[in-house]
Amino acid sequence: MSGCLQFLHFGWLEVVSCLFPICLFAGLAVSKYVDLPIDRYDALLAYCLGLTLLFWVVGLETWREVAVIFAFHLVGLGLELFKVQVGSWQYPGDAVTKFAGVPLFAGFMYAAVGSYICQAWRRFDLRVSSYRSVPTTVLAVLIYANFFTHHWIVDLRIPIALALLVVLRRTWVFFTVGSRRYRMPLALSFGLIGFFLWIAENFGTFLDAWNYPDQVDVWRLVHPAKFGAWALLVSMSFVLVASVKSLEGRLYHRGTPATVSTPEATNVEPADLPANITAAEIAPQHGDANQSSR
């Protein structure tokens, strides 16, 4: 019974961590089926900007988190501008805020991923162990570059993904549900999030937020291969958020064993920390993660 309650608690934390994506999809649904006084994509841009401001004002996201979310917005927008030009997908409909075939709101679909990670970090009190920031960041840059270069040279996503698995082979993400602490391989979390993003992408294309070439005349399921692309994209988002959490001192694991009550363990495991991290820079106690500064 306790396991069932833990699972329900975990599910609820996941739902509230998805507040921005849920609101985004609500906006997509309303804008598809309700006549608006302005073009749909213009309304969605204003709506997403308002959501971001609201999340910051009420303290759901700190100013640093908003900054990294906007950074991911720009990263996603750059990818969108290129992919639309090469015909990978398209955005139906006109808008004043549409540039080179891409509505400016499109970057918020990537920003929603960053928002989820920021929210989950706080609500689950996430920490990582044995996280190698430099090689992971380099691979994240290569992942982004490959989204462009594979149109001209061989697609390197599989070799890059394998290299990422090697780099993260000893990296664990620790998270809290209720009074118990759990862990899972960080690479596995990327895969799981990528799978749910693929499901979300199917809803997005069904709501005509964008269309792949084979969905223009009639909606079809997004090709399952896109799941892998989303999993790689999650790793990019994680690197951006992790850079902020490192500055806040909320990145590295303190040594709390998995599946035990979190207040029982406070000792630091030096092996989990890079050489340039001191004990003073380690993440605060569980509970500090609920504090936010603007």
C-alpha positions, 0 to 999 in steps of 0.5 A: 500500500505504501508503495502505491501511495508513493507512486501516486505522490510521485505522479502528483509531483510530476504533474505540478512540475509540468505546470508550464507545459500543461498551460501551454497545451491548454493554450494550443487547444483553446487557440485551435478551437476558439475564434481569436481576435488576433492570429493564433501564433500572435496570441500564443506568443503573448500568452506564453510571455504572460505565463513566464512573467506569472511564474516569476512573480509568484515565485515558481521560478527564480530569475536565474531559471527564467534566464536559462529558460529563455536561453533554451527558447533562443536555442530552440528558435534557432533550430526551428528557423533552420529546420523549417527552411530545409522542410523538416516541418512547417507552421500552418497559418499566418502571424505578425510575429512569424519570421522566416516561416517560424512563429516566435512562440515556437521557442516556448515549446523548448522553454517548456522542457527547461521549465519542467526540469527547473520545477522538478529540480525543486519539487523532487529536491534533485541532485546528481552524483559523479556528474562530469560537467565539461564532457557532458557540455561538449556532447550537448553542443555536438548534439545541437550541432548535429541537428544542423550538420546531418543535412550535409554530412553523415548523421552522428546522433548514434555515436554521440548518444553512445558517447553520452552513455559512456560519460554518464555511465556512473552518473546518478540523479537522486530525488525525494518523494515524501520522506524517502530518497531514490536514485536512477541513472541520469541517462535513463531519466533522459530517455524517459523524459524523451519518451513523454516528450514524443507523446506530447509532440503527437498532441502538439501536431494533432492540435496543428501547432506544427506539421511534419510533411506527412501530416499536412493532409491528414494527421499521422503518428509522429515517427518513433525515431523522433523519441531519440531526438527528444531524449538528446534534446533533454540532455541539452536542456539539462546541461543549461539548467545544471549550470544554474544549479551549480551556481546556486550550490544545488547540483551535487549529491550530498551522499544521502543513500537511496530509499531511506529517510532523507534527514538521516544522512548528511555526510558528504561523499567526496567521490561524488564531487569534482576536484574543484568543488569544496564542501561549502559549495555542496547543495543545501539540506533537503528543504532549502530547495523549496526556497526561491529568490528572485 
